[in-house]
Amino acid sequence: MHPFASYVLRSYYRATGWNEDNLYANLTRSSNAVLDFTVPRGLHFSISKSPSPLFKNTYSMNALPSLNGSIGYIFTTCELDVKGSGDVRFKDMVDRFKIYDLPRRPEGKDPEFLAGERVDTREYLLYGRVYVPTGRLDALYSTRLSSTVQAMVAAISDPRASLFAEPVRDAHVHPSNVMFSLQHDTGRWCTEYTWSAEDGMWGVRTLHNFGRLGGSSDLADEGEKSAATPSRSRSGMRRVDEEEAMEGGLKGRISAGAEFYFSAKEKSAGVSTGIRFATLPDATPPSFQIPSTSSPSSSPPSQPPTTITALFNPMLGHISAAYTARVSQDLSLSSRYDFNVYSYESEWCMGAEWWVRRGRGMFTSALGLSQDGPKDELAVQHAHPLPSPEGMGDVQGVVKARASTTTDLSLMWEGRLHNMLVSFGIVSNLTSRSKPIKAIGLELSYFSSG
Protein backbone atom coordinates (compact mmCIF):
# COMPACT_ATOMS: atom_id res chain seq x y z
CA MET A 1 0.00 0.00 0.00
CA HIS A 2 1.33 3.42 -0.93
CA PRO A 3 1.97 5.68 2.08
CA PHE A 4 -0.09 8.85 2.13
CA ALA A 5 3.00 10.94 1.32
CA SER A 6 3.67 8.87 -1.82
CA TYR A 7 0.05 9.28 -2.88
CA VAL A 8 0.31 13.06 -2.51
CA LEU A 9 3.61 13.14 -4.43
CA ARG A 10 2.08 11.19 -7.34
CA SER A 11 -0.90 13.54 -7.31
CA TYR A 12 1.51 16.49 -7.44
CA TYR A 13 3.26 15.01 -10.48
CA ARG A 14 -0.07 14.54 -12.26
CA ALA A 15 -1.20 18.07 -11.43
CA THR A 16 2.02 19.59 -12.75
CA GLY A 17 2.18 17.36 -15.84
CA TRP A 18 5.36 15.48 -14.90
CA ASN A 19 5.77 11.86 -16.05
CA GLU A 20 7.62 9.96 -13.34
CA ASP A 21 7.31 6.72 -15.30
CA ASN A 22 9.68 7.93 -18.02
CA LEU A 23 12.76 7.32 -15.86
CA TYR A 24 15.44 4.64 -16.15
CA ALA A 25 14.98 3.87 -12.46
CA ASN A 26 11.37 2.84 -13.21
CA LEU A 27 12.22 0.66 -16.21
CA THR A 28 11.10 -2.52 -14.42
CA ARG A 29 8.26 -0.99 -12.40
CA SER A 30 5.55 -3.22 -13.92
CA SER A 31 7.28 -6.50 -13.07
CA ASN A 32 8.47 -5.24 -9.68
CA ALA A 33 4.87 -4.57 -8.69
CA VAL A 34 4.13 -8.30 -9.02
CA LEU A 35 7.45 -9.80 -7.91
CA ASP A 36 8.89 -7.34 -5.35
CA PHE A 37 5.90 -6.23 -3.29
CA THR A 38 6.60 -5.33 0.33
CA VAL A 39 4.83 -7.39 2.98
CA PRO A 40 3.96 -5.39 6.14
CA ARG A 41 5.82 -6.46 9.28
CA GLY A 42 4.10 -6.21 12.65
CA LEU A 43 1.17 -3.87 13.30
CA HIS A 44 1.12 -0.46 11.59
CA PHE A 45 -1.41 2.39 11.79
CA SER A 46 -1.50 5.64 9.82
CA ILE A 47 -3.93 8.58 9.92
CA SER A 48 -3.71 11.49 7.50
CA LYS A 49 -5.73 14.61 6.82
CA SER A 50 -5.92 17.36 4.18
CA PRO A 51 -7.01 20.54 5.97
CA SER A 52 -6.64 22.50 2.73
CA PRO A 53 -5.81 21.79 -0.93
CA LEU A 54 -2.27 23.07 -0.28
CA PHE A 55 -1.43 21.52 3.11
CA LYS A 56 -1.51 17.92 4.33
CA ASN A 57 -0.39 16.13 7.47
CA THR A 58 0.09 12.48 8.31
CA TYR A 59 0.67 10.48 11.49
CA SER A 60 1.81 6.87 11.75
CA MET A 61 2.52 4.39 14.53
CA ASN A 62 4.12 0.95 14.68
CA ALA A 63 2.75 -1.10 17.58
CA LEU A 64 4.66 -4.32 16.90
CA PRO A 65 7.37 -5.54 17.23
CA SER A 66 8.44 -2.21 18.81
CA LEU A 67 6.53 0.98 19.60
CA ASN A 68 7.48 4.00 17.51
CA GLY A 69 5.86 6.56 15.26
CA SER A 70 6.29 9.54 12.99
CA ILE A 71 4.69 12.88 12.09
CA GLY A 72 4.80 14.31 8.58
CA TYR A 73 3.76 17.51 6.84
CA ILE A 74 3.36 18.28 3.11
CA PHE A 75 2.90 21.63 1.41
CA THR A 76 2.38 22.27 -2.30
CA THR A 77 1.97 25.47 -4.28
CA CYS A 78 -0.73 23.93 -6.48
CA GLU A 79 -4.09 22.71 -5.27
CA LEU A 80 -4.36 18.92 -5.23
CA ASP A 81 -7.59 16.98 -5.39
CA VAL A 82 -6.66 14.44 -2.70
CA LYS A 83 -9.59 12.23 -1.82
CA GLY A 84 -10.29 10.34 1.38
CA SER A 85 -9.42 6.68 1.93
CA GLY A 86 -13.09 5.75 1.42
CA ASP A 87 -13.40 7.58 -1.91
CA VAL A 88 -9.96 7.32 -3.48
CA ARG A 89 -9.58 5.04 -6.48
CA PHE A 90 -8.18 1.86 -4.96
CA LYS A 91 -5.78 1.13 -7.80
CA ASP A 92 -4.11 4.50 -7.24
CA MET A 93 -3.01 3.33 -3.79
CA VAL A 94 -1.25 0.07 -4.69
CA ASP A 95 1.65 -0.97 -6.88
CA ARG A 96 0.26 -3.05 -9.73
CA PHE A 97 1.03 -4.35 -13.17
CA LYS A 98 0.29 -1.67 -15.71
CA ILE A 99 1.13 -0.80 -19.30
CA TYR A 100 2.14 2.83 -19.03
CA ASP A 101 1.04 5.26 -21.68
CA LEU A 102 3.10 6.66 -24.52
CA PRO A 103 5.85 8.98 -23.31
CA ARG A 104 5.28 12.63 -24.13
CA ARG A 105 7.00 15.94 -23.68
CA PRO A 106 6.03 17.47 -20.30
CA GLU A 107 3.98 20.63 -20.39
CA GLY A 108 4.40 23.43 -17.87
CA LYS A 109 1.56 25.54 -16.57
CA ASP A 110 0.33 28.49 -18.59
CA PRO A 111 1.90 31.85 -17.67
CA GLU A 112 -0.21 34.33 -15.70
CA PHE A 113 0.01 38.08 -16.28
CA LEU A 114 -1.24 41.01 -14.24
CA ALA A 115 -1.00 44.54 -15.64
CA GLY A 116 1.44 43.32 -18.26
CA GLU A 117 3.75 41.62 -15.72
CA ARG A 118 4.14 37.90 -15.21
CA VAL A 119 2.93 36.99 -11.73
CA ASP A 120 2.84 33.17 -11.79
CA THR A 121 5.21 31.35 -9.43
CA ARG A 122 7.20 28.19 -9.84
CA GLU A 123 5.49 25.03 -8.62
CA TYR A 124 7.13 23.15 -5.75
CA LEU A 125 6.46 20.57 -3.04
CA LEU A 126 7.84 20.50 0.50
CA TYR A 127 7.74 17.37 2.65
CA GLY A 128 9.11 16.67 6.10
CA ARG A 129 8.77 13.78 8.53
CA VAL A 130 10.18 13.36 12.03
CA TYR A 131 10.39 9.95 13.72
CA VAL A 132 9.70 9.39 17.42
CA PRO A 133 11.60 8.58 19.62
CA THR A 134 14.76 8.45 17.47
CA GLY A 135 14.47 12.05 16.26
CA ARG A 136 15.38 11.17 12.69
CA LEU A 137 14.22 13.72 10.11
CA ASP A 138 13.41 13.07 6.43
CA ALA A 139 12.90 15.97 4.04
CA LEU A 140 12.12 16.38 0.34
CA TYR A 141 11.95 19.43 -1.91
CA SER A 142 10.81 19.14 -5.52
CA THR A 143 10.38 22.01 -7.96
CA ARG A 144 9.96 22.57 -11.70
CA LEU A 145 12.70 24.73 -13.19
CA SER A 146 11.09 24.63 -16.64
CA SER A 147 8.54 22.58 -18.55
CA THR A 148 11.10 19.79 -19.15
CA VAL A 149 13.43 20.15 -16.13
CA GLN A 150 12.71 19.19 -12.53
CA ALA A 151 15.02 19.48 -9.51
CA MET A 152 14.81 17.48 -6.28
CA VAL A 153 16.65 17.65 -2.96
CA ALA A 154 16.28 14.80 -0.47
CA ALA A 155 17.85 14.79 3.00
CA ILE A 156 18.12 12.48 6.01
CA SER A 157 19.20 13.84 9.38
CA ASP A 158 19.74 11.27 12.11
CA PRO A 159 21.08 12.52 15.49
CA ARG A 160 22.61 9.10 16.09
CA ALA A 161 24.77 9.45 12.98
CA SER A 162 26.86 12.25 11.54
CA LEU A 163 27.49 13.01 7.89
CA PHE A 164 31.22 13.48 8.48
CA ALA A 165 31.68 10.87 11.21
CA GLU A 166 32.72 7.25 10.89
CA PRO A 167 30.04 4.87 9.64
CA VAL A 168 27.80 3.61 12.42
CA ARG A 169 27.72 -0.08 13.19
CA ASP A 170 24.07 -0.30 14.15
CA ALA A 171 22.14 -1.63 11.16
CA HIS A 172 19.03 0.30 12.24
CA VAL A 173 20.82 3.65 12.16
CA HIS A 174 20.84 5.34 8.75
CA PRO A 175 23.68 7.78 8.06
CA SER A 176 22.76 11.40 7.52
CA ASN A 177 22.83 12.31 3.88
CA VAL A 178 21.83 14.91 1.30
CA MET A 179 21.13 13.98 -2.31
CA PHE A 180 20.53 16.30 -5.27
CA SER A 181 18.76 15.20 -8.44
CA LEU A 182 18.17 16.99 -11.73
CA GLN A 183 15.78 15.40 -14.24
CA HIS A 184 15.45 16.44 -17.89
CA ASP A 185 12.56 14.86 -19.78
CA THR A 186 11.80 15.60 -23.43
CA GLY A 187 9.55 12.60 -24.00
CA ARG A 188 11.97 10.93 -26.41
CA TRP A 189 14.88 11.21 -23.96
CA CYS A 190 14.87 11.36 -20.17
CA THR A 191 18.14 12.00 -18.35
CA GLU A 192 18.72 12.18 -14.60
CA TYR A 193 21.81 13.55 -12.85
CA THR A 194 22.33 12.79 -9.15
CA TRP A 195 24.88 13.56 -6.44
CA SER A 196 25.03 12.09 -2.94
CA ALA A 197 26.98 13.85 -0.19
CA GLU A 198 27.36 10.83 2.11
CA ASP A 199 29.64 8.88 -0.23
CA GLY A 200 30.42 11.58 -2.80
CA MET A 201 28.67 9.62 -5.54
CA TRP A 202 27.90 11.09 -8.96
CA GLY A 203 25.43 9.35 -11.22
CA VAL A 204 23.87 9.70 -14.67
CA ARG A 205 20.84 7.78 -15.89
CA THR A 206 19.31 8.04 -19.33
CA LEU A 207 16.36 6.43 -21.10
CA HIS A 208 15.46 6.57 -24.80
CA ASN A 209 12.04 5.70 -26.20
CA PHE A 210 11.82 4.37 -29.74
CA GLY A 211 8.83 4.81 -31.97
CA ARG A 212 5.91 7.19 -31.55
CA LEU A 213 5.46 9.72 -28.74
CA GLY A 214 2.22 10.78 -27.10
CA GLY A 215 0.49 14.08 -27.81
CA SER A 216 -1.65 15.42 -30.61
CA SER A 217 1.22 17.30 -32.22
CA ASP A 218 3.23 14.14 -32.73
CA LEU A 219 0.24 12.35 -34.21
CA ALA A 220 -0.39 15.25 -36.58
CA ASP A 221 3.24 15.22 -37.69
CA GLU A 222 3.05 11.49 -38.37
CA GLY A 223 -0.15 12.00 -40.38
CA GLU A 224 1.52 14.64 -42.52
CA LYS A 225 4.52 12.41 -43.11
CA SER A 226 2.37 9.47 -44.13
CA ALA A 227 0.33 11.68 -46.49
CA ALA A 228 3.48 13.12 -48.04
CA THR A 229 4.88 9.66 -48.81
CA PRO A 230 1.99 7.64 -50.24
CA SER A 231 4.27 5.66 -52.50
CA ARG A 232 5.94 4.00 -49.54
CA SER A 233 2.60 2.89 -48.15
CA ARG A 234 1.51 1.48 -51.51
CA SER A 235 4.76 -0.37 -51.92
CA GLY A 236 4.33 -2.04 -48.53
CA MET A 237 7.70 -0.92 -47.18
CA ARG A 238 7.79 0.02 -43.49
CA ARG A 239 10.29 1.67 -41.23
CA VAL A 240 11.69 -0.28 -38.30
CA ASP A 241 10.33 2.24 -35.77
CA GLU A 242 6.72 2.19 -37.03
CA GLU A 243 5.84 -0.31 -34.27
CA GLU A 244 4.49 -2.87 -36.76
CA ALA A 245 4.62 -6.42 -35.53
CA MET A 246 5.61 -9.41 -37.61
CA GLU A 247 2.96 -12.01 -38.25
CA GLY A 248 2.41 -14.08 -35.14
CA GLY A 249 4.32 -11.65 -32.91
CA LEU A 250 3.49 -8.87 -30.47
CA LYS A 251 3.01 -5.27 -31.46
CA GLY A 252 4.57 -2.75 -29.11
CA ARG A 253 7.29 -0.22 -28.37
CA ILE A 254 10.83 -0.43 -27.06
CA SER A 255 12.67 1.66 -24.48
CA ALA A 256 16.39 1.33 -23.72
CA GLY A 257 18.63 3.05 -21.20
CA ALA A 258 21.77 2.93 -19.10
CA GLU A 259 23.28 4.35 -15.94
CA PHE A 260 26.78 5.22 -14.78
CA TYR A 261 27.85 6.20 -11.27
CA PHE A 262 31.16 6.99 -9.60
CA SER A 263 31.97 7.36 -5.90
CA ALA A 264 34.89 9.64 -5.11
CA LYS A 265 34.92 8.50 -1.48
CA GLU A 266 34.84 4.77 -2.16
CA LYS A 267 36.99 5.03 -5.34
CA SER A 268 34.55 2.79 -7.14
CA ALA A 269 32.28 2.97 -10.17
CA GLY A 270 29.43 1.06 -11.71
CA VAL A 271 27.45 0.80 -14.91
CA SER A 272 24.30 -0.98 -16.03
CA THR A 273 22.06 -1.09 -19.07
CA GLY A 274 18.51 -2.20 -19.67
CA ILE A 275 15.81 -2.61 -22.29
CA ARG A 276 12.02 -2.88 -22.09
CA PHE A 277 9.35 -3.99 -24.54
CA ALA A 278 5.72 -3.03 -23.85
CA THR A 279 2.73 -4.02 -25.96
CA LEU A 280 0.19 -1.69 -27.50
CA PRO A 281 -2.40 -0.32 -26.89
CA ASP A 282 -1.23 1.63 -23.86
CA ALA A 283 -2.65 2.13 -20.39
CA THR A 284 -6.45 2.27 -20.74
CA PRO A 285 -7.48 1.57 -24.34
CA PRO A 286 -8.28 3.83 -26.00
CA SER A 287 -5.36 5.75 -24.57
CA PHE A 288 -6.23 9.10 -23.01
CA GLN A 289 -3.37 10.64 -25.00
CA ILE A 290 -4.37 9.12 -28.36
CA PRO A 291 -7.69 9.93 -29.98
CA SER A 292 -9.77 6.83 -30.52
CA THR A 293 -10.27 5.84 -34.16
CA SER A 294 -12.25 2.70 -33.51
CA SER A 295 -15.94 2.40 -32.86
CA PRO A 296 -17.30 1.10 -29.53
CA SER A 297 -18.28 -2.15 -31.22
CA SER A 298 -14.78 -2.96 -32.44
CA SER A 299 -13.22 -6.18 -31.25
CA PRO A 300 -10.90 -6.17 -28.21
CA PRO A 301 -7.12 -6.28 -28.66
CA SER A 302 -5.87 -9.64 -29.90
CA GLN A 303 -2.74 -9.53 -27.72
CA PRO A 304 -2.55 -9.50 -23.91
CA PRO A 305 -0.89 -6.53 -22.16
CA THR A 306 2.73 -7.62 -21.81
CA THR A 307 6.07 -6.20 -20.71
CA ILE A 308 9.47 -7.83 -21.23
CA THR A 309 12.54 -6.34 -19.53
CA ALA A 310 16.23 -7.22 -19.39
CA LEU A 311 18.98 -5.69 -17.24
CA PHE A 312 22.73 -6.26 -17.42
CA ASN A 313 25.49 -5.08 -15.08
CA PRO A 314 28.82 -5.89 -16.78
CA MET A 315 30.99 -5.04 -13.75
CA LEU A 316 29.09 -7.32 -11.37
CA GLY A 317 28.19 -9.84 -14.06
CA HIS A 318 24.50 -9.75 -13.12
CA ILE A 319 21.81 -10.49 -15.72
CA SER A 320 18.09 -10.19 -15.03
CA ALA A 321 15.20 -10.89 -17.42
CA ALA A 322 11.49 -10.60 -16.59
CA TYR A 323 8.28 -11.41 -18.44
CA THR A 324 4.96 -10.07 -17.18
CA ALA A 325 1.52 -10.34 -18.80
CA ARG A 326 -2.14 -9.92 -17.93
CA VAL A 327 -3.55 -13.30 -18.90
CA SER A 328 -7.15 -12.33 -18.09
CA GLN A 329 -9.08 -9.30 -16.97
CA ASP A 330 -8.18 -9.80 -13.30
CA LEU A 331 -5.09 -12.01 -13.33
CA SER A 332 -1.49 -11.01 -14.10
CA LEU A 333 1.47 -13.38 -14.00
CA SER A 334 5.17 -12.58 -13.90
CA SER A 335 8.40 -14.54 -14.03
CA ARG A 336 11.99 -13.37 -13.59
CA TYR A 337 15.33 -15.10 -13.98
CA ASP A 338 18.53 -13.74 -12.43
CA PHE A 339 21.98 -15.07 -13.25
CA ASN A 340 25.55 -14.09 -12.39
CA VAL A 341 28.18 -14.90 -15.01
CA TYR A 342 31.01 -14.83 -12.45
CA SER A 343 29.61 -17.01 -9.66
CA TYR A 344 27.04 -18.97 -11.72
CA GLU A 345 24.45 -18.25 -9.05
CA SER A 346 20.89 -18.08 -10.34
CA GLU A 347 17.36 -17.45 -9.10
CA TRP A 348 13.96 -18.00 -10.63
CA CYS A 349 11.11 -15.93 -9.21
CA MET A 350 7.40 -16.29 -9.95
CA GLY A 351 4.55 -14.02 -8.97
CA ALA A 352 0.82 -13.50 -9.46
CA GLU A 353 -1.59 -10.60 -9.03
CA TRP A 354 -5.30 -11.34 -8.78
CA TRP A 355 -7.95 -8.63 -8.51
CA VAL A 356 -11.06 -9.42 -6.45
CA ARG A 357 -14.27 -7.74 -7.61
CA ARG A 358 -17.76 -7.36 -6.22
CA GLY A 359 -20.27 -10.06 -7.15
CA ARG A 360 -17.81 -12.57 -8.62
CA GLY A 361 -16.66 -15.95 -7.56
CA MET A 362 -13.06 -16.91 -7.08
CA PHE A 363 -12.52 -18.78 -10.34
CA THR A 364 -14.78 -16.62 -12.52
CA SER A 365 -13.01 -13.48 -11.32
CA ALA A 366 -9.60 -14.93 -12.09
CA LEU A 367 -10.72 -16.03 -15.55
CA GLY A 368 -12.51 -12.75 -16.27
CA LEU A 369 -15.89 -14.49 -16.78
CA SER A 370 -19.27 -13.64 -15.28
CA GLN A 371 -21.21 -16.13 -13.22
CA ASP A 372 -23.83 -16.41 -15.99
CA GLY A 373 -21.49 -18.54 -18.03
CA PRO A 374 -18.69 -18.18 -20.58
CA LYS A 375 -21.06 -18.14 -23.57
CA ASP A 376 -22.88 -15.02 -22.38
CA GLU A 377 -19.58 -13.36 -21.59
CA LEU A 378 -18.16 -14.08 -25.01
CA ALA A 379 -21.27 -12.64 -26.62
CA VAL A 380 -20.89 -9.47 -24.55
CA GLN A 381 -17.23 -9.19 -25.52
CA HIS A 382 -18.04 -9.24 -29.22
CA ALA A 383 -20.84 -6.70 -28.78
CA HIS A 384 -18.96 -4.40 -26.40
CA PRO A 385 -15.25 -4.95 -25.61
CA LEU A 386 -14.39 -5.47 -21.98
CA PRO A 387 -13.22 -2.22 -20.37
CA SER A 388 -9.77 -2.12 -18.93
CA PRO A 389 -9.51 -3.15 -15.24
CA GLU A 390 -8.12 0.33 -14.52
CA GLY A 391 -11.43 1.85 -15.46
CA MET A 392 -13.78 -0.36 -13.43
CA GLY A 393 -14.92 0.73 -9.99
CA ASP A 394 -16.02 -2.60 -8.46
CA VAL A 395 -12.56 -3.61 -7.24
CA GLN A 396 -12.64 -4.96 -3.69
CA GLY A 397 -8.99 -5.85 -3.29
CA VAL A 398 -5.95 -7.55 -4.72
CA VAL A 399 -4.13 -10.74 -3.76
CA LYS A 400 -0.43 -11.05 -4.51
CA ALA A 401 1.75 -14.13 -4.24
CA ARG A 402 5.49 -14.62 -4.79
CA ALA A 403 7.76 -17.65 -4.73
CA SER A 404 11.32 -18.25 -5.84
CA THR A 405 14.00 -20.90 -5.79
CA THR A 406 16.14 -19.13 -3.18
CA THR A 407 13.84 -16.97 -1.03
CA ASP A 408 10.67 -17.42 0.99
CA LEU A 409 7.05 -17.68 -0.05
CA SER A 410 5.12 -14.41 0.38
CA LEU A 411 1.38 -13.82 0.28
CA MET A 412 -0.40 -10.48 0.69
CA TRP A 413 -3.94 -9.13 0.48
CA GLU A 414 -4.72 -5.44 0.04
CA GLY A 415 -8.24 -4.07 0.10
CA ARG A 416 -10.69 -1.62 1.58
CA LEU A 417 -12.89 -2.17 4.62
CA HIS A 418 -15.49 0.58 4.90
CA ASN A 419 -13.42 3.80 4.80
CA MET A 420 -10.09 2.22 5.73
CA LEU A 421 -7.37 0.74 3.51
CA VAL A 422 -6.02 -2.58 4.79
CA SER A 423 -2.94 -4.58 3.92
CA PHE A 424 -2.27 -8.02 5.39
CA GLY A 425 0.68 -10.24 4.52
CA ILE A 426 2.62 -13.28 5.57
CA VAL A 427 6.13 -14.58 4.79
CA SER A 428 6.83 -18.27 5.25
CA ASN A 429 9.64 -20.74 4.81
CA LEU A 430 8.09 -24.11 4.07
CA THR A 431 11.43 -25.91 4.35
CA SER A 432 11.83 -24.98 8.03
CA ARG A 433 9.91 -27.12 10.49
CA SER A 434 10.95 -25.10 13.54
CA LYS A 435 9.85 -21.71 12.15
CA PRO A 436 7.63 -22.04 9.07
CA ILE A 437 6.18 -18.53 9.57
CA LYS A 438 8.94 -15.94 9.39
CA ALA A 439 6.88 -12.75 9.48
CA ILE A 440 3.28 -11.58 9.55
CA GLY A 441 1.94 -8.07 9.44
CA LEU A 442 -1.15 -5.88 9.28
CA GLU A 443 -1.30 -2.29 8.04
CA LEU A 444 -4.30 0.03 8.49
CA SER A 445 -4.51 3.40 6.78
CA TYR A 446 -7.13 6.12 7.00
CA PHE A 447 -7.11 9.63 5.60
CA SER A 448 -9.70 12.31 4.98
CA SER A 449 -9.93 15.12 2.47
CA GLY A 450 -11.39 17.80 4.72
Secondary structure in CASP SS format (residue, H / E / C, confidence):
PFRMAT SS
TARGET T0000
AUTHOR 0000-0000-0000
METHOD secondary structure of the structure
MODEL  1
M C 1.00
H C 1.00
P C 1.00
F H 1.00
A H 1.00
S H 1.00
Y H 1.00
V H 1.00
L H 1.00
R H 1.00
S H 1.00
Y H 1.00
Y H 1.00
R H 1.00
A H 1.00
T H 1.00
G C 1.00
W C 1.00
N C 1.00
E C 1.00
D C 1.00
N C 1.00
L C 1.00
Y H 1.00
A H 1.00
N H 1.00
L C 1.00
T C 1.00
R H 1.00
S H 1.00
S H 1.00
N H 1.00
A H 1.00
V H 1.00
L H 1.00
D C 1.00
F C 1.00
T C 1.00
V C 1.00
P C 1.00
R C 1.00
G E 1.00
L E 1.00
H E 1.00
F E 1.00
S E 1.00
I E 1.00
S E 1.00
K E 1.00
S C 1.00
P C 1.00
S C 1.00
P C 1.00
L C 1.00
F E 1.00
K E 1.00
N E 1.00
T E 1.00
Y E 1.00
S E 1.00
M E 1.00
N E 1.00
A E 1.00
L E 1.00
P C 1.00
S C 1.00
L C 1.00
N E 1.00
G E 1.00
S E 1.00
I E 1.00
G E 1.00
Y E 1.00
I E 1.00
F E 1.00
T E 1.00
T C 1.00
C C 1.00
E C 1.00
L C 1.00
D C 1.00
V C 1.00
K C 1.00
G C 1.00
S C 1.00
G C 1.00
D C 1.00
V C 1.00
R C 1.00
F H 1.00
K H 1.00
D H 1.00
M C 1.00
V C 1.00
D C 1.00
R C 1.00
F C 1.00
K C 1.00
I C 1.00
Y C 1.00
D C 1.00
L C 1.00
P C 1.00
R C 1.00
R C 1.00
P C 1.00
E C 1.00
G C 1.00
K C 1.00
D C 1.00
P C 1.00
E C 1.00
F E 1.00
L E 1.00
A C 1.00
G C 1.00
E E 1.00
R E 1.00
V C 1.00
D C 1.00
T C 1.00
R C 1.00
E C 1.00
Y E 1.00
L E 1.00
L E 1.00
Y E 1.00
G E 1.00
R E 1.00
V E 1.00
Y E 1.00
V E 1.00
P C 1.00
T C 1.00
G C 1.00
R C 1.00
L E 1.00
D E 1.00
A E 1.00
L E 1.00
Y E 1.00
S E 1.00
T E 1.00
R E 1.00
L C 1.00
S C 1.00
S C 1.00
T C 1.00
V E 1.00
Q E 1.00
A E 1.00
M E 1.00
V E 1.00
A E 1.00
A E 1.00
I E 1.00
S E 1.00
D C 1.00
P C 1.00
R C 1.00
A C 1.00
S C 1.00
L C 1.00
F C 1.00
A C 1.00
E C 1.00
P C 1.00
V C 1.00
R C 1.00
D C 1.00
A C 1.00
H C 1.00
V C 1.00
H C 1.00
P C 1.00
S C 1.00
N E 1.00
V E 1.00
M E 1.00
F E 1.00
S E 1.00
L E 1.00
Q E 1.00
H E 1.00
D E 1.00
T C 1.00
G C 1.00
R C 1.00
W E 1.00
C E 1.00
T E 1.00
E E 1.00
Y E 1.00
T E 1.00
W E 1.00
S E 1.00
A C 1.00
E C 1.00
D C 1.00
G C 1.00
M E 1.00
W E 1.00
G E 1.00
V E 1.00
R E 1.00
T E 1.00
L E 1.00
H E 1.00
N E 1.00
F C 1.00
G C 1.00
R C 1.00
L C 1.00
G C 1.00
G C 1.00
S H 1.00
S H 1.00
D H 1.00
L H 1.00
A H 1.00
D H 1.00
E H 1.00
G H 1.00
E H 1.00
K H 1.00
S H 1.00
A H 1.00
A H 1.00
T C 1.00
P H 1.00
S H 1.00
R H 1.00
S H 1.00
R H 1.00
S H 1.00
G C 1.00
M C 1.00
R C 1.00
R C 1.00
V H 1.00
D H 1.00
E H 1.00
E C 1.00
E C 1.00
A C 1.00
M C 1.00
E C 1.00
G C 1.00
G C 1.00
L C 1.00
K C 1.00
G E 1.00
R E 1.00
I E 1.00
S E 1.00
A E 1.00
G E 1.00
A E 1.00
E E 1.00
F E 1.00
Y E 1.00
F E 1.00
S E 1.00
A C 1.00
K C 1.00
E C 1.00
K C 1.00
S E 1.00
A E 1.00
G E 1.00
V E 1.00
S E 1.00
T E 1.00
G E 1.00
I E 1.00
R E 1.00
F E 1.00
A E 1.00
T E 1.00
L C 1.00
P C 1.00
D C 1.00
A C 1.00
T C 1.00
P C 1.00
P C 1.00
S C 1.00
F C 1.00
Q C 1.00
I C 1.00
P C 1.00
S C 1.00
T C 1.00
S C 1.00
S C 1.00
P C 1.00
S C 1.00
S C 1.00
S C 1.00
P C 1.00
P C 1.00
S C 1.00
Q C 1.00
P C 1.00
P C 1.00
T E 1.00
T E 1.00
I E 1.00
T E 1.00
A E 1.00
L E 1.00
F E 1.00
N E 1.00
P C 1.00
M C 1.00
L C 1.00
G C 1.00
H E 1.00
I E 1.00
S E 1.00
A E 1.00
A E 1.00
Y E 1.00
T E 1.00
A E 1.00
R E 1.00
V C 1.00
S C 1.00
Q C 1.00
D C 1.00
L E 1.00
S E 1.00
L E 1.00
S E 1.00
S E 1.00
R E 1.00
Y E 1.00
D E 1.00
F E 1.00
N E 1.00
V C 1.00
Y C 1.00
S C 1.00
Y C 1.00
E C 1.00
S E 1.00
E E 1.00
W E 1.00
C E 1.00
M E 1.00
G E 1.00
A E 1.00
E E 1.00
W E 1.00
W E 1.00
V E 1.00
R E 1.00
R C 1.00
G C 1.00
R C 1.00
G C 1.00
M H 1.00
F H 1.00
T H 1.00
S H 1.00
A H 1.00
L H 1.00
G C 1.00
L C 1.00
S C 1.00
Q C 1.00
D C 1.00
G C 1.00
P H 1.00
K H 1.00
D H 1.00
E H 1.00
L H 1.00
A H 1.00
V H 1.00
Q H 1.00
H H 1.00
A H 1.00
H C 1.00
P C 1.00
L C 1.00
P C 1.00
S C 1.00
P H 1.00
E H 1.00
G H 1.00
M C 1.00
G C 1.00
D C 1.00
V E 1.00
Q E 1.00
G E 1.00
V E 1.00
V E 1.00
K E 1.00
A E 1.00
R E 1.00
A E 1.00
S E 1.00
T C 1.00
T C 1.00
T C 1.00
D C 1.00
L E 1.00
S E 1.00
L E 1.00
M E 1.00
W E 1.00
E E 1.00
G E 1.00
R E 1.00
L E 1.00
H C 1.00
N C 1.00
M E 1.00
L E 1.00
V E 1.00
S E 1.00
F E 1.00
G E 1.00
I E 1.00
V E 1.00
S E 1.00
N C 1.00
L C 1.00
T C 1.00
S C 1.00
R C 1.00
S C 1.00
K C 1.00
P C 1.00
I E 1.00
K E 1.00
A E 1.00
I E 1.00
G E 1.00
L E 1.00
E E 1.00
L E 1.00
S E 1.00
Y E 1.00
F E 1.00
S E 1.00
S C 1.00
G C 1.00
END
